[in-house]
Amino acid sequence: MMSALFDLTGKVAIVTGGNGGIGFGMAQGLAEAGAAIAVVGRNEAKSNAAVAELNARGARAISVTADVTDKAAVAGMVERTVRELGRLDILVNNAGINIRKPPHALEVEEWENVIKTNLTSAFLCSQAAHPAMKKAGGAKIINIGSMMSIFGASFAPAYAASKGGIVQFTRSCAVAWAADNIQVNAVLPGWIDTDLTKRAREQIDGLHERVLARTPAARWGVTPDFAGIAVFLASHASDFVTGTAIPVDGGFSIMG
């Protein structure tokens, strides 16, 4: 009975930004639990490589090249996933970028690009996925926030605003779509060892040491740390969990 709660056999997931980092860690977890995966990204070669790795592990996966800030491209992403994989049960809104500048130095075009990529894309993908998810009789949406959904940083005003918005958007969708048996939750990653944070360590002096000093787990997170939370939030195990924002940060956010 317990293993059945986490079984995703026959389910289909879209993972935006699923070709690397946290998104790929989640895609791996979902695939290992039995789900078929549509890996979505703008870098076709990188997505193809991720799909090849998933296929080599016995998963059914396809690569979808799409700009998730474009409404027509998002509609095409959902249509192709349903056409080729048969249905849609899980959406992971993971696509995101950051531009590290203080508020007084950030250009409006940079602000808009971060908000569009991190927050508007989640809206577009969720809205496009809703009809197929309702038709399936229920579904799961997992939105990727950040520790900056909880507190700010001088070097990331647009990123923090977008990730704070993700939490409120998650709550709104959870209320709106509860009657459709669609559970919507957010995951708030802490400092995770990815290409994005490697650049942060290059740009911010002392960041690595400060993260280790504040994190009770005394390490940076790694992408496999997100496999379990993805499976939980995508499975029947979380059927009565909706509108939450769950930190996955080694305890970083609980330190004063």
Backbone hydrogen bonds in HBPLUS format (Angstrom, degrees):
<---DONOR---> <-ACCEPTOR-->    atom                        ^
c    i                          cat <-CA-CA->   ^        H-A-AA   ^      H-
h    n   atom  resd res      DA  || num        DHA   H-A  angle D-A-AA Bond
n    s   type  num  typ     dist DA aas  dist angle  dist       angle   num
A0005-LEU N   A0001-MET O   3.28 MM   4  6.62 137.8  2.47 143.7 153.4     1
A0005-LEU N   A0002-MET O   3.13 MM   3  5.35 134.2  2.35 101.4 113.1     2
A0006-PHE N   A0003-SER O   3.19 MM   3  5.53 139.7  2.36 104.6 114.4     3
A0007-ASP N   A0004-ALA O   3.25 MM   3  4.96 161.8  2.29  99.0 104.4     4
A0008-LEU N   A0033-ALA O   2.83 MM  25  5.27 159.4  1.88 143.7 142.9     5
A0011-LYS N   A0008-LEU O   2.97 MM   3  5.42 161.8  2.00 138.3 139.5     6
A0036-ALA N   A0011-LYS O   2.92 MM  25  6.32 164.3  1.95 156.8 156.9     7
A0089-ASP N   A0012-VAL O   2.91 MM  77  5.33 163.9  1.94 144.9 149.6     8
A0090-ILE N   A0012-VAL O   3.03 MM  78  6.21 144.1  2.16 155.6 154.6     9
A0013-ALA N   A0036-ALA O   2.82 MM  23  6.15 163.3  1.84 161.8 167.0    10
A0038-ALA N   A0013-ALA O   2.77 MM  25  6.14 154.9  1.83 161.3 169.4    11
A0014-ILE N   A0090-ILE O   2.89 MM  76  6.25 155.6  1.95 148.7 153.2    12
A0092-VAL N   A0014-ILE O   2.80 MM  78  6.13 159.1  1.84 160.7 167.8    13
A0015-VAL N   A0038-ALA O   3.04 MM  23  6.27 167.3  2.05 164.6 162.6    14
A0040-VAL N   A0015-VAL O   3.07 MM  25  5.98 172.7  2.07 150.6 148.5    15
A0016-THR N   A0092-VAL O   3.02 MM  76  6.23 165.4  2.04 172.2 170.4    16
A0017-GLY N   A0040-VAL O   2.77 MM  23  5.75 131.4  2.00 142.4 155.9    17
A0024-PHE N   A0020-GLY O   3.18 MM   4  4.68 158.0  2.23 107.7 110.8    18
A0025-GLY N   A0021-GLY O   3.06 MM   4  6.39 155.5  2.12 149.9 157.6    19
A0026-MET N   A0022-ILE O   2.93 MM   4  6.23 153.2  2.01 152.0 158.6    20
A0027-ALA N   A0023-GLY O   2.88 MM   4  6.12 158.7  1.92 146.6 153.2    21
A0028-GLN N   A0024-PHE O   2.89 MM   4  6.06 157.7  1.94 149.8 154.7    22
A0029-GLY N   A0025-GLY O   3.20 MM   4  6.42 157.8  2.25 140.0 145.5    23
A0030-LEU N   A0026-MET O   2.91 MM   4  6.17 166.6  1.93 160.3 163.2    24
A0031-ALA N   A0027-ALA O   2.91 MM   4  6.03 159.8  1.95 148.6 154.5    25
A0032-GLU N   A0028-GLN O   2.92 MM   4  6.07 159.1  1.96 149.5 155.1    26
A0033-ALA N   A0029-GLY O   3.11 MM   4  6.33 135.1  2.32 139.6 151.1    27
A0033-ALA N   A0030-LEU O   3.21 MM   3  5.15 130.7  2.47  92.3 105.3    28
A0035-ALA N   A0030-LEU O   3.03 MM   5  5.54 157.7  2.08 150.2 143.0    29
A0034-GLY N   A0031-ALA O   2.93 MM   3  5.09 156.7  1.98 105.3 112.7    30
A0037-ILE N   A0060-ARG O   2.94 MM  23  6.45 154.7  2.00 150.5 156.8    31
A0062-ILE N   A0037-ILE O   2.90 MM  25  6.45 150.3  1.99 156.7 166.2    32
A0039-VAL N   A0062-ILE O   2.88 MM  23  6.17 160.9  1.92 175.7 170.0    33
A0064-VAL N   A0039-VAL O   2.86 MM  25  5.97 167.8  1.87 160.0 157.6    34
A0041-GLY N   A0064-VAL O   3.18 MM  23  6.68 152.0  2.26 157.7 164.9    35
A0066-ALA N   A0041-GLY O   3.12 MM  25  5.82 148.8  2.22 124.8 133.8    36
A0047-SER N   A0043-ASN O   2.99 MM   4  6.24 158.2  2.04 156.1 162.8    37
A0048-ASN N   A0044-GLU O   2.85 MM   4  6.05 159.0  1.90 152.1 158.1    38
A0049-ALA N   A0045-ALA O   3.04 MM   4  6.25 151.3  2.12 142.8 150.1    39
A0050-ALA N   A0046-LYS O   3.07 MM   4  6.35 153.2  2.14 143.2 150.2    40
A0051-VAL N   A0047-SER O   2.92 MM   4  6.18 160.8  1.96 153.3 158.3    41
A0052-ALA N   A0048-ASN O   2.92 MM   4  6.10 155.2  1.98 145.1 152.1    42
A0053-GLU N   A0049-ALA O   3.07 MM   4  6.33 151.5  2.15 143.4 150.3    43
A0054-LEU N   A0050-ALA O   3.00 MM   4  6.33 156.2  2.06 148.1 154.7    44
A0055-ASN N   A0051-VAL O   2.79 MM   4  6.00 164.4  1.81 156.3 160.8    45
A0056-ALA N   A0052-ALA O   2.94 MM   4  6.05 149.5  2.03 140.5 148.8    46
A0057-ARG N   A0054-LEU O   3.08 MM   3  5.23 138.6  2.26  99.1 110.9    47
A0059-ALA N   A0054-LEU O   3.04 MM   5  5.39 156.7  2.09 148.7 141.9    48
A0058-GLY N   A0055-ASN O   2.91 MM   3  5.06 159.6  1.96 109.9 113.9    49
A0070-ASP N   A0067-ASP O   3.04 MM   3  5.68 164.0  2.06 123.9 126.6    50
A0074-VAL N   A0070-ASP O   2.94 MM   4  6.19 153.7  2.02 155.9 164.0    51
A0075-ALA N   A0071-LYS O   3.01 MM   4  6.26 157.9  2.06 147.6 153.2    52
A0076-GLY N   A0072-ALA O   3.01 MM   4  6.26 156.9  2.07 145.8 152.0    53
A0077-MET N   A0073-ALA O   2.90 MM   4  6.14 145.0  2.03 141.1 151.0    54
A0078-VAL N   A0074-VAL O   3.06 MM   4  6.40 160.5  2.10 155.3 157.9    55
A0079-GLU N   A0075-ALA O   2.96 MM   4  6.15 166.0  1.98 151.1 155.6    56
A0080-ARG N   A0076-GLY O   2.89 MM   4  5.98 164.1  1.92 148.7 152.8    57
A0081-THR N   A0077-MET O   3.08 MM   4  6.20 159.7  2.12 144.0 150.0    58
A0082-VAL N   A0078-VAL O   3.01 MM   4  6.22 169.9  2.02 158.0 159.8    59
A0083-ARG N   A0079-GLU O   2.92 MM   4  6.05 156.3  1.98 146.3 153.8    60
A0084-GLU N   A0080-ARG O   2.87 MM   4  5.95 166.2  1.88 155.1 157.9    61
A0085-LEU N   A0081-THR O   2.77 MM   4  5.54 155.9  1.83 147.5 155.2    62
A0086-GLY N   A0082-VAL O   2.83 MM   4  4.70 132.2  2.06 117.5 125.7    63
A0140-LYS N   A0089-ASP O   2.89 MM  51  6.31 152.7  1.96 153.1 161.8    64
A0091-LEU N   A0140-LYS O   2.94 MM  49  6.44 150.2  2.03 153.5 163.0    65
A0142-ILE N   A0091-LEU O   2.78 MM  51  6.17 164.3  1.80 164.3 169.1    66
A0093-ASN N   A0142-ILE O   2.85 MM  49  6.20 149.9  1.94 149.3 159.5    67
A0144-ILE N   A0093-ASN O   3.05 MM  51  6.06 157.7  2.10 156.7 151.5    68
A0101-LYS N   A0155-PHE O   3.05 MM  54  4.77 116.1  2.47 125.3 128.4    69
A0105-ALA N   A0102-PRO O   2.96 MM   3  5.50 155.8  2.02 119.7 127.4    70
A0106-LEU N   A0103-PRO O   3.42 MM   3  5.37 157.1  2.48 100.3 106.7    71
A0110-GLU N   A0107-GLU O   2.99 MM   3  5.19 123.2  2.32 100.7 115.2    72
A0111-TRP N   A0107-GLU O   2.98 MM   4  6.36 160.3  2.02 156.4 162.0    73
A0112-GLU N   A0108-VAL O   2.92 MM   4  6.13 168.4  1.93 152.0 154.5    74
A0113-ASN N   A0109-GLU O   3.01 MM   4  6.10 148.3  2.12 137.3 145.7    75
A0114-VAL N   A0110-GLU O   3.11 MM   4  6.35 160.9  2.15 152.6 156.1    76
A0115-ILE N   A0111-TRP O   3.02 MM   4  6.27 172.4  2.03 159.1 161.3    77
A0116-LYS N   A0112-GLU O   2.90 MM   4  5.88 161.1  1.93 144.5 150.4    78
A0117-THR N   A0113-ASN O   2.99 MM   4  6.05 160.7  2.03 143.1 148.4    79
A0118-ASN N   A0114-VAL O   2.89 MM   4  5.89 166.3  1.91 155.3 159.3    80
A0119-LEU N   A0115-ILE O   2.87 MM   4  5.36 156.2  1.93 139.5 147.2    81
A0120-THR N   A0115-ILE O   3.09 MM   5  6.47 162.0  2.12 146.4 152.1    82
A0121-SER N   A0116-LYS O   3.05 MM   5  6.19 132.5  2.29 149.9 160.4    83
A0122-ALA N   A0119-LEU O   3.11 MM   3  5.30 122.5  2.45 100.0 113.7    84
A0123-PHE N   A0119-LEU O   3.23 MM   4  6.64 154.7  2.30 149.9 156.5    85
A0124-LEU N   A0120-THR O   2.91 MM   4  6.22 167.3  1.92 158.4 161.0    86
A0125-CYS N   A0121-SER O   2.88 MM   4  5.99 168.7  1.89 152.3 155.6    87
A0126-SER N   A0122-ALA O   2.98 MM   4  5.94 159.8  2.02 141.8 148.1    88
A0127-GLN N   A0123-PHE O   2.90 MM   4  5.97 165.9  1.92 153.8 158.2    89
A0128-ALA N   A0124-LEU O   2.97 MM   4  6.08 160.4  2.01 146.3 151.9    90
A0129-ALA N   A0125-CYS O   2.91 MM   4  5.99 147.2  2.02 142.9 151.9    91
A0130-HIS N   A0126-SER O   3.02 MM   4  6.03 136.8  2.21 145.3 155.1    92
A0133-MET N   A0129-ALA O   3.02 MM   4  6.14 159.1  2.06 159.7 165.8    93
A0134-LYS N   A0130-HIS O   2.85 MM   4  5.97 160.7  1.88 158.6 163.1    94
A0135-LYS N   A0131-PRO O   2.96 MM   4  6.13 155.3  2.03 143.8 151.0    95
A0136-ALA N   A0132-ALA O   3.02 MM   4  6.22 139.2  2.19 136.7 147.0    96
A0138-GLY N   A0133-MET O   3.31 MM   5  5.80 151.2  2.40 168.2 160.0    97
A0137-GLY N   A0134-LYS O   3.05 MM   3  5.28 154.7  2.12 104.4 112.4    98
A0139-ALA N   A0181-ASN O   3.08 MM  42  6.60 144.1  2.21 129.5 135.6    99
A0183-GLN N   A0139-ALA O   3.03 MM  44  6.46 151.1  2.11 158.5 152.6   100
A0141-ILE N   A0183-GLN O   2.89 MM  42  6.32 159.0  1.93 159.0 163.6   101
A0185-ASN N   A0141-ILE O   2.99 MM  44  6.39 162.8  2.02 162.8 164.5   102
A0143-ASN N   A0185-ASN O   2.84 MM  42  6.23 165.1  1.86 155.4 159.0   103
A0187-VAL N   A0143-ASN O   2.87 MM  44  6.30 151.7  1.95 160.5 168.5   104
A0145-GLY N   A0187-VAL O   2.72 MM  42  5.72 155.3  1.78 150.9 158.4   105
A0149-SER N   A0146-SER O   2.89 MM   3  5.18 160.0  1.93 108.8 112.8   106
A0147-MET N   A0189-PRO O   3.02 MM  42  6.01 120.7  2.39 168.1 152.6   107
A0150-ILE N   A0147-MET O   2.94 MM   3  5.49 156.5  2.00 110.2 117.9   108
A0151-PHE N   A0147-MET O   3.23 MM   4  6.68 154.4  2.30 141.6 148.7   109
A0156-ALA N   A0153-ALA O   3.15 MM   3  5.46 172.5  2.16 117.3 118.6   110
A0160-ALA N   A0156-ALA O   2.91 MM   4  5.94 166.2  1.93 151.4 155.7   111
A0161-ALA N   A0157-PRO O   3.01 MM   4  6.11 156.9  2.06 141.8 148.5   112
A0162-SER N   A0158-ALA O   2.89 MM   4  6.10 158.6  1.94 149.4 155.3   113
A0163-LYS N   A0159-TYR O   2.92 MM   4  6.14 156.8  1.98 152.0 158.4   114
A0164-GLY N   A0160-ALA O   2.86 MM   4  5.99 147.2  1.97 146.5 155.2   115
A0165-GLY N   A0161-ALA O   2.98 MM   4  6.12 152.9  2.06 141.0 148.8   116
A0166-ILE N   A0162-SER O   2.98 MM   4  6.28 137.0  2.17 135.9 147.5   117
A0168-GLN N   A0164-GLY O   3.44 MM   4  6.85 161.1  2.47 147.9 151.8   118
A0169-PHE N   A0165-GLY O   2.81 MM   4  5.98 160.3  1.85 156.4 162.7   119
A0170-THR N   A0166-ILE O   2.87 MM   4  5.98 153.7  1.94 144.2 151.5   120
A0171-ARG N   A0167-VAL O   3.11 MM   4  6.41 156.5  2.17 146.3 151.4   121
A0172-SER N   A0168-GLN O   3.02 MM   4  6.27 157.1  2.08 146.7 152.9   122
A0173-CYS N   A0169-PHE O   2.99 MM   4  6.24 165.2  2.01 155.8 158.8   123
A0174-ALA N   A0170-THR O   2.93 MM   4  6.09 154.8  1.99 147.6 155.4   124
A0175-VAL N   A0171-ARG O   3.12 MM   4  6.36 153.9  2.19 146.9 152.0   125
A0176-ALA N   A0172-SER O   2.93 MM   4  6.13 167.1  1.95 150.9 155.2   126
A0177-TRP N   A0173-CYS O   2.89 MM   4  5.79 158.2  1.94 152.2 155.6   127
A0180-ASP N   A0177-TRP O   3.02 MM   3  5.18 143.9  2.15 102.0 112.9   128
A0182-ILE N   A0177-TRP O   3.25 MM   5  5.59 161.4  2.28 148.8 149.5   129
A0181-ASN N   A0178-ALA O   2.95 MM   3  5.12 159.9  1.99 112.9 115.8   130
A0243-GLY N   A0184-VAL O   2.70 MM  59  5.68 165.5  1.72 155.4 159.9   131
A0186-ALA N   A0244-THR O   2.84 MM  58  6.08 159.2  1.88 148.6 155.6   132
A0246-ILE N   A0186-ALA O   2.92 MM  60  6.25 163.5  1.94 147.8 145.2   133
A0188-LEU N   A0246-ILE O   2.82 MM  58  5.69 170.1  1.83 132.6 133.6   134
A0248-VAL N   A0188-LEU O   2.90 MM  60  5.84 160.2  1.94 133.8 133.7   135
A0190-GLY N   A0248-VAL O   3.03 MM  58  6.02 143.8  2.17 134.5 125.4   136
A0221-GLY N   A0191-TRP O   2.95 MM  30  6.13 166.9  1.97 153.8 151.3   137
A0194-THR N   A0192-ILE O   2.97 MM   2  5.90 108.7  2.50 116.2  99.9   138
A0193-ASP N   A0221-GLY O   2.76 MM  28  5.91 171.2  1.77 149.4 148.7   139
A0198-LYS N   A0194-THR O   2.95 MM   4  6.16 142.6  2.09 147.5 158.7   140
A0199-ARG N   A0195-ASP O   3.29 MM   4  6.54 152.2  2.38 143.6 148.5   141
A0200-ALA N   A0196-LEU O   3.32 MM   4  6.67 145.3  2.45 132.0 141.6   142
A0201-ARG N   A0197-THR O   2.92 MM   4  6.19 153.8  1.99 148.1 153.4   143
A0202-GLU N   A0198-LYS O   3.15 MM   4  6.43 139.2  2.32 137.5 148.3   144
A0202-GLU N   A0199-ARG O   3.14 MM   3  5.03 124.8  2.46  91.1 105.5   145
A0203-GLN N   A0199-ARG O   3.02 MM   4  6.26 139.0  2.20 142.6 153.7   146
A0203-GLN N   A0200-ALA O   3.10 MM   3  5.05 125.3  2.41  93.1 107.3   147
A0204-ILE N   A0200-ALA O   2.85 MM   4  5.85 142.8  1.99 154.3 162.6   148
A0207-LEU N   A0204-ILE O   3.32 MM   3  5.72 162.9  2.35 131.9 130.4   149
A0210-ARG N   A0206-GLY O   3.06 MM   4  6.25 160.2  2.10 155.5 161.6   150
A0211-VAL N   A0207-LEU O   2.92 MM   4  6.11 160.5  1.96 161.0 165.5   151
A0212-LEU N   A0208-HIS O   3.16 MM   4  6.41 165.7  2.18 150.1 153.6   152
A0213-ALA N   A0209-GLU O   2.99 MM   4  6.13 154.8  2.05 145.3 152.6   153
A0214-ARG N   A0210-ARG O   3.08 MM   4  6.23 144.4  2.21 143.6 151.6   154
A0215-THR N   A0211-VAL O   3.02 MM   4  6.01 137.3  2.21 149.5 160.0   155
A0218-ALA N   A0215-THR O   2.77 MM   3  5.20 156.1  1.82 117.4 125.8   156
A0217-ALA N   A0250-GLY O   3.13 MM  33  5.00 143.1  2.28 149.0 152.7   157
A0225-ASP N   A0222-VAL O   2.91 MM   3  5.65 156.0  1.97 123.6 131.3   158
A0226-PHE N   A0223-THR O   3.06 MM   3  5.82 170.6  2.06 126.5 128.7   159
A0227-ALA N   A0224-PRO O   3.22 MM   3  5.44 169.9  2.23 111.4 114.6   160
A0230-ALA N   A0226-PHE O   3.22 MM   4  6.12 151.0  2.30 135.9 143.7   161
A0231-VAL N   A0227-ALA O   3.10 MM   4  6.36 161.1  2.14 149.8 154.3   162
A0232-PHE N   A0228-GLY O   2.94 MM   4  6.18 166.8  1.95 155.7 159.5   163
A0233-LEU N   A0229-ILE O   3.01 MM   4  6.11 172.1  2.01 148.1 150.4   164
A0234-ALA N   A0230-ALA O   2.96 MM   4  5.99 127.5  2.25 140.1 153.9   165
A0234-ALA N   A0231-VAL O   3.24 MM   3  5.07 136.0  2.45  93.3 105.5   166
A0235-SER N   A0231-VAL O   3.07 MM   4  5.90 116.5  2.49 143.8 156.0   167
A0235-SER N   A0232-PHE O   3.32 MM   3  5.38 157.8  2.37 103.3 109.8   168
A0238-SER N   A0235-SER O   3.24 MM   3  6.06 168.5  2.25 118.9 121.8   169
A0239-ASP N   A0236-HIS O   3.19 MM   3  5.09 158.3  2.23 116.9 112.9   170
A0241-VAL N   A0238-SER O   2.99 MM   3  5.04 159.7  2.03 118.5 117.5   171
A0252-PHE N   A0249-ASP O   3.16 MM   3  5.49 167.5  2.17 113.6 117.5   172
A0254-ILE N   A0251-GLY O   3.15 MM   3  5.55 154.1  2.22 112.4 120.0   173
A0255-MET N   A0252-PHE O   3.39 MM   3  5.81 164.5  2.42 110.7 115.3   174
